[in-house]
Every structure is written in C-alpha cells, then in structure tokens.
C-alpha cells in the first residue's frame, strides 16, 4: 500500500504518518521518483486500517499494490530504473553489451578477450572466477586469483567488470574486486545469498532460474530490494523445456512481461540459452527486438581449448558481427546501442 501525501503536507505531517505506520508494526519507505511525497507500507501481516491512514493530516489518498512483489513493481515505481555500473549504464532505451570469457583461465587469455570486446563495443567485461558446474570434476574456476586477473583486465581496457558470487561466505571477497555482483540461475532462490547481496553497495545482476516463473524471478529481486539494494538488473538466460535443439529455451516473451510488471531493467544471455555458437546471434537479436536492454555473451579467442562451455562461446569476429547486427535492430525500433 502507498500513502500519497498532499503536495502541501509539512515534514512534521510526513514524519507523523511514518511514525504511525511503524507503530502498527509495518515498515515505512519513501517511494522514489514520485511527484510530491509518497510513503510505501511494507510488512508481513495484511495491511488494515485504510480509512485510519486516510484520516491522518496531510494524507491525500491511499493506493493499493496488488502484486505480491511490492518494491519491484511498477505500482511502486512507475519510472524505469537505470542502473549505473562504473562508467556504464543499463536500462532505459539503450542496449548495453556485456561480454567476456565464460571462465577466467589465465591473464593472457582474459586480457586478450578484454581488448577484443572493448574494441568491438562492449560496455562491461564479464568472466567467471568461481564456477558453479554440474559435475564436481569440471573446472571450478581460479577463485581469488581469477578475480585479480579480471580486475586487471577490466582496468587495462577501461571496462567495469561483473562476475558471479556463489555463496554468502565469499560476497565480501568478490565485491572487493568487482563492480557488479552476479547471482546465477542456480542461486536465484538462495534466499540467504539474496539477503546478503541486498546489503551490498554494488549493483546486482540477477539471472532467472532454470525453471522459474516471471513472478518467482521478481520475488527473488524483491528479497534484494527489501534488504536495501535498489540497483538490480534482471537477466533472461533461458529456461528448461522439452526442446532439445538448444541447451535451454530463451523465453523472449518474458522480457515484455517483466517490463510491464516491473521497473527493473532486463537483459538477455543468449550464450547459455543456446548452448551452441550458431544460435547465439539470432537469439540476441530476438531478445533486443522484444525489448531487452542489454545482451550478455561469452567470447573466447580459441573456444576449442576453453576450460568451460567452449561450444557456446563466440569467436572475436562473431562478437563484432553481433554488435553490428544488434545496433541495426536497436536503431530500427528506436533504441540506442
């Protein structure tokens, strides 16, 4: 529920309403981006006493929020959220490019990819230092050494970096190196981790779970928002279906659905959805045409020798082609890239 204060309401009246909300056992939060002063009411128990709040001095009207996710909803914040990551922005009418290797394998490999994607138009550098792998025998990442390499590569080419954090114990370590924390699809409903990154000052890239609904994805974002971090980017990376011609099915329909329900920016990860190089560019174009505000892809100078997910990683020339084609699609639908 949102309490809309009169434009003439005094600060004493606003504070009195907040005090009354707290006295009823709820949390009062100012709603960002609104004209005048709006106060959101949050809490576990059903909110009662609408008439009581309407009768308080300075209150103009009460607006109900119907969705189960409150802070992530358009009702809470009608305007689009634009997330700033270093010198890059994600959201609005701009298409942002995030690119880099699946795994940080060495300084030479990571620097090579960083230079390639930066020259081709990438806005952020991605790379995995901690890798959640299906098999315990697969390459698990270089850990802190990988973080140091990714940081060095990002600094050299002037790109902010984003990398995955896998558990609550390593949040502090990862955020000390990265510009943006990624919560992977397998951790989308790791509620302890969501609460932990919600207290971070770094922006969060939240990937949709392998079989999560749109509502479940937005409720996961709600955990982060409720903990205090408002800088969240959602990522559609494909969901598990009966189709076997790709690794996952990129749910393009989820993009406009999320944008209708939420103010948070949405990007696509066609690399993980496709699972094979030949499908990455077509899926990226489809995602942008559907309204995605960014594209996140994996790039490797020699995918055949990659330590993880080689078949889905783009070659350098492939990434250049992707950027060129995405820019054409963006221009055709009135977007910037």
C-alpha positions as CSV (number, residue, x, y, z in Angstrom):
1,X,0.0,0.0,0.0
2,X,1.2,3.5,-0.8
3,X,0.2,6.6,1.1
4,X,0.1,9.7,-1.1
5,X,0.7,12.9,0.8
6,X,-0.7,16.2,-0.2
7,X,1.7,18.5,-2.0
8,X,1.2,20.9,0.8
9,X,2.0,18.4,3.5
10,X,4.5,19.5,6.1
11,X,7.6,17.5,7.1
12,X,6.0,17.1,10.6
13,X,2.9,15.6,9.0
14,X,5.0,13.2,6.9
15,X,7.0,12.1,9.9
16,X,3.8,11.6,11.9
17,X,2.5,9.3,9.2
18,X,5.7,7.3,9.2
19,X,5.6,7.1,13.0
20,X,2.0,5.8,12.9
21,X,3.0,3.2,10.2
22,X,5.8,1.9,12.4
23,X,3.5,1.9,15.5
24,X,1.2,-0.5,13.6
25,X,4.2,-2.9,13.0
26,X,4.9,-2.0,9.4
27,X,7.9,-0.5,7.7
28,X,7.5,2.9,6.0
29,X,9.6,3.7,3.0
30,X,9.7,6.7,0.7
31,X,8.7,5.8,-2.8
32,X,11.4,7.0,-5.3
33,X,10.7,9.1,-8.4
34,X,7.3,10.4,-7.5
35,X,5.9,13.9,-7.5
36,X,5.3,15.1,-4.0
37,X,5.8,12.6,-1.2
38,X,4.7,9.0,-1.3
39,X,5.1,6.6,1.6
40,X,5.1,2.8,1.0
41,X,3.9,0.4,3.7
42,X,5.6,-2.9,3.9
43,X,5.2,-5.8,6.3
44,X,4.4,-9.5,6.8
45,X,0.9,-9.2,8.1
46,X,-2.1,-7.9,6.0
47,X,-2.4,-4.2,6.0
48,X,-5.6,-3.0,7.6
49,X,-7.0,0.4,8.6
50,X,-7.1,2.1,5.2
51,X,-9.6,4.6,6.5
52,X,-7.4,5.3,9.5
53,X,-4.5,6.3,7.3
54,X,-6.7,8.4,5.1
55,X,-7.8,10.4,8.1
56,X,-4.3,11.4,9.1
57,X,-3.4,15.1,8.5
58,X,-1.6,15.7,5.2
59,X,-2.7,12.4,3.5
60,X,-4.3,12.8,0.1
61,X,-5.1,9.2,-0.9
62,X,-4.2,5.6,-0.5
63,X,-3.0,3.4,-3.4
64,X,-3.2,-0.4,-3.1
65,X,-0.4,-2.5,-4.6
66,X,-1.9,-5.7,-5.9
67,X,1.2,-7.7,-6.9
68,X,2.9,-10.0,-4.4
69,X,6.2,-8.2,-5.2
70,X,6.0,-4.6,-3.9
71,X,9.3,-2.9,-4.3
72,X,9.9,-4.4,-7.8
73,X,6.5,-3.4,-9.1
74,X,5.5,-0.7,-11.5
75,X,3.0,0.4,-8.9
76,X,5.8,1.2,-6.5
77,X,8.0,2.9,-9.1
78,X,6.4,3.8,-12.4
79,X,9.6,5.1,-14.0
80,X,12.3,2.7,-15.4
81,X,15.2,2.1,-13.1
82,X,18.6,2.8,-14.8
83,X,21.5,1.0,-13.1
84,X,24.9,2.6,-13.2
85,X,27.9,0.2,-13.2
86,X,31.2,2.1,-13.2
87,X,31.1,4.1,-16.5
88,X,28.3,2.1,-18.0
89,X,24.5,2.2,-17.6
90,X,21.9,-0.5,-18.0
91,X,18.3,0.4,-18.6
92,X,16.1,2.9,-20.4
93,X,16.2,2.9,-24.2
94,X,19.9,2.0,-24.5
95,X,21.2,-1.5,-25.3
96,X,24.2,-2.4,-23.2
97,X,26.8,-5.0,-24.3
98,X,28.4,-7.3,-21.6
99,X,31.0,-9.7,-22.9
100,X,33.9,-11.8,-21.9
101,X,35.1,-15.4,-21.4
102,X,32.9,-17.9,-19.6
103,X,35.8,-18.6,-17.2
104,X,38.9,-16.6,-16.3
105,X,41.6,-19.1,-17.3
106,X,44.8,-17.0,-17.4
107,X,45.9,-13.4,-17.5
108,X,46.9,-13.7,-21.2
109,X,43.5,-15.2,-22.2
110,X,41.5,-12.7,-20.2
111,X,43.4,-9.6,-21.4
112,X,43.1,-10.9,-25.0
113,X,39.3,-11.1,-24.7
114,X,39.0,-7.8,-22.8
115,X,40.9,-6.0,-25.6
116,X,38.8,-7.7,-28.3
117,X,35.4,-7.0,-26.8
118,X,36.3,-3.4,-25.7
119,X,37.4,-2.6,-29.2
120,X,34.2,-4.1,-30.7
121,X,31.9,-2.0,-28.4
122,X,31.4,-3.9,-25.1
123,X,30.3,-1.7,-22.2
124,X,31.1,-4.3,-19.4
125,X,33.6,-7.2,-19.1
126,X,32.3,-10.5,-17.7
127,X,34.2,-13.5,-16.6
128,X,33.8,-16.3,-14.1
129,X,36.3,-16.7,-11.2
130,X,34.0,-19.1,-9.2
131,X,32.2,-21.5,-11.4
132,X,29.1,-23.5,-10.4
133,X,29.5,-26.6,-12.5
134,X,27.1,-29.5,-12.9
135,X,29.9,-32.0,-12.5
136,X,32.3,-31.8,-9.5
137,X,35.1,-32.9,-11.8
138,X,34.7,-29.9,-14.2
139,X,36.8,-26.8,-13.9
140,X,35.6,-24.8,-10.9
141,X,37.4,-21.5,-11.6
142,X,40.6,-19.8,-10.3
143,X,38.9,-18.2,-7.3
144,X,40.6,-15.1,-5.9
145,X,43.4,-15.4,-8.5
146,X,40.7,-15.2,-11.2
147,X,39.2,-12.1,-9.6
148,X,42.6,-10.4,-9.6
149,X,43.0,-11.2,-13.3
150,X,39.6,-10.0,-14.2
151,X,40.1,-6.8,-12.3
152,X,43.4,-6.2,-14.0
153,X,41.9,-6.8,-17.4
154,X,39.0,-4.5,-16.8
155,X,41.2,-1.7,-15.6
156,X,43.5,-2.0,-18.6
157,X,40.7,-1.6,-21.1
158,X,38.6,0.8,-19.0
159,X,35.6,-1.5,-18.6
160,X,33.7,-2.2,-15.4
161,X,33.6,-5.9,-14.5
162,X,30.8,-8.3,-13.5
163,X,31.4,-11.8,-12.0
164,X,29.4,-14.4,-10.2
165,X,29.2,-14.8,-6.4
166,X,28.2,-18.3,-5.4
167,X,27.7,-18.2,-1.6
168,X,27.3,-15.9,1.4
169,X,30.8,-16.6,2.6
170,X,32.5,-15.1,-0.5
171,X,30.3,-12.0,-1.0
172,X,32.8,-9.7,0.7
173,X,35.7,-11.1,-1.2
174,X,34.0,-10.9,-4.6
175,X,32.7,-7.4,-4.1
176,X,36.1,-6.1,-3.1
177,X,37.2,-6.8,-6.7
178,X,34.1,-6.5,-8.9
179,X,31.9,-3.6,-10.0
180,X,28.8,-5.7,-10.2
181,X,27.8,-8.9,-8.4
182,X,26.1,-11.7,-10.4
183,X,23.7,-14.1,-8.8
184,X,23.5,-17.1,-11.1
185,X,20.4,-19.0,-12.2
186,X,21.1,-21.9,-9.7
187,X,21.2,-19.4,-6.9
188,X,18.1,-17.4,-7.8
189,X,16.2,-18.7,-4.9
190,X,19.2,-18.9,-2.5
191,X,17.4,-16.6,-0.1
192,X,20.4,-16.2,2.3
193,X,22.5,-15.1,-0.6
194,X,19.9,-12.7,-1.9
195,X,19.6,-11.0,1.5
196,X,23.4,-10.8,1.7
197,X,23.9,-9.1,-1.7
198,X,20.9,-6.9,-0.8
199,X,23.2,-5.3,1.8
200,X,26.0,-4.7,-0.7
201,X,26.7,-1.3,-2.2
202,X,27.4,-3.0,-5.6
203,X,24.8,-3.4,-8.3
204,X,23.3,-6.9,-8.8
205,X,22.8,-8.9,-11.9
206,X,20.1,-11.5,-11.1
207,X,19.7,-14.4,-13.5
208,X,16.3,-16.1,-13.9
209,X,16.3,-19.6,-12.5
210,X,16.3,-22.7,-14.8
211,X,12.6,-23.3,-14.2
212,X,11.5,-20.1,-12.5
213,X,8.3,-18.2,-13.4
214,X,8.4,-14.5,-14.0
215,X,6.7,-13.9,-10.7
216,X,9.3,-16.1,-8.9
217,X,12.0,-14.1,-10.5
218,X,10.6,-10.8,-9.4
219,X,10.0,-12.1,-5.9
220,X,13.7,-13.1,-5.8
221,X,14.6,-9.5,-6.8
222,X,12.2,-8.4,-4.0
223,X,14.5,-10.0,-1.4
224,X,17.4,-7.9,-2.7
225,X,15.3,-4.7,-2.8
226,X,13.9,-5.4,0.7
227,X,17.4,-5.7,2.1
228,X,18.2,-2.2,0.7
229,X,19.9,-2.6,-2.7
230,X,17.8,-0.9,-5.4
231,X,20.4,-1.4,-8.2
232,X,19.2,-4.7,-9.8
233,X,19.4,-5.9,-13.4
234,X,17.4,-9.0,-14.3
235,X,18.7,-11.5,-16.9
236,X,16.6,-13.9,-19.0
237,X,19.0,-16.7,-19.8
238,X,16.7,-19.5,-20.9
239,X,14.5,-22.0,-19.1
240,X,14.3,-25.8,-19.2
241,X,11.6,-27.0,-21.6
242,X,11.0,-30.2,-23.8
243,X,13.1,-28.7,-26.6
244,X,16.5,-30.3,-27.2
245,X,17.8,-28.3,-30.2
246,X,19.2,-25.7,-27.8
247,X,20.6,-26.0,-24.3
248,X,17.7,-24.0,-22.8
249,X,14.8,-22.2,-24.4
250,X,15.2,-18.4,-24.4
251,X,11.9,-17.1,-23.1
252,X,11.6,-13.9,-25.2
253,X,8.0,-13.4,-24.1
254,X,9.3,-12.9,-20.5
255,X,11.0,-9.7,-21.5
256,X,7.9,-7.5,-22.2
257,X,6.1,-9.4,-19.4
258,X,8.7,-8.3,-16.9
259,X,8.8,-4.8,-18.2
260,X,5.1,-4.5,-17.9
261,X,5.2,-5.6,-14.3
262,X,8.5,-4.1,-13.1
263,X,10.7,-1.0,-13.4
264,X,13.9,-3.1,-13.2
265,X,16.0,-3.4,-16.4
266,X,16.1,-6.7,-18.3
267,X,18.9,-8.1,-20.4
268,X,19.3,-11.4,-22.2
269,X,22.1,-14.1,-22.1
270,X,21.8,-16.0,-25.4
271,X,25.0,-17.9,-24.8
272,X,23.6,-20.0,-22.0
273,X,20.2,-20.3,-23.7
274,X,21.7,-21.5,-27.0
275,X,24.5,-23.7,-25.8
276,X,26.0,-23.5,-29.3
277,X,27.7,-20.7,-31.1
278,X,25.5,-20.8,-34.2
279,X,22.3,-19.8,-32.3
280,X,23.8,-17.0,-30.1
281,X,23.4,-14.1,-32.6
282,X,19.8,-14.9,-33.7
283,X,18.7,-15.2,-30.1
284,X,20.4,-12.0,-29.2
285,X,18.6,-10.2,-32.0
286,X,15.3,-11.7,-30.9
287,X,15.8,-10.6,-27.4
288,X,16.7,-7.0,-28.3
289,X,13.7,-6.9,-30.7
290,X,11.5,-7.9,-27.8
291,X,12.8,-5.1,-25.7
292,X,15.9,-6.4,-23.8
293,X,18.0,-3.5,-22.5
294,X,21.3,-5.4,-22.8
295,X,23.0,-8.5,-24.2
296,X,25.4,-10.7,-22.3
297,X,27.5,-13.1,-24.2
298,X,30.6,-15.2,-23.9
299,X,33.7,-14.7,-26.1
300,X,36.9,-16.7,-26.3
301,X,39.9,-16.4,-28.7
302,X,40.1,-20.3,-29.0
303,X,36.8,-21.9,-27.9
304,X,38.1,-25.4,-28.7
305,X,40.6,-25.0,-25.9
306,X,38.2,-23.3,-23.4
307,X,38.1,-24.8,-19.9
308,X,34.3,-24.4,-19.8
309,X,31.4,-24.0,-22.2
310,X,33.6,-23.8,-25.4
311,X,30.8,-24.7,-27.8
312,X,28.7,-21.6,-26.9
313,X,31.5,-19.0,-26.8
314,X,31.7,-16.6,-29.7
315,X,34.9,-16.1,-31.7
316,X,36.1,-12.5,-31.8
317,X,34.7,-11.9,-35.3
318,X,31.4,-13.3,-34.2
319,X,31.1,-10.8,-31.4
320,X,31.9,-7.9,-33.8
321,X,29.1,-9.2,-36.0
322,X,26.7,-9.5,-33.1
323,X,27.3,-5.9,-32.0
324,X,26.8,-4.6,-35.6
325,X,23.6,-6.5,-36.1
326,X,22.2,-5.6,-32.6
327,X,22.8,-2.0,-33.3
328,X,20.8,-2.2,-36.6
329,X,17.9,-3.9,-34.8
330,X,18.1,-1.3,-32.0
331,X,18.0,1.6,-34.5
332,X,15.1,0.0,-36.3
333,X,13.0,0.0,-33.2
334,X,14.1,3.5,-31.9
335,X,16.7,2.3,-29.4
336,X,20.3,3.3,-28.8
337,X,23.3,0.8,-28.8
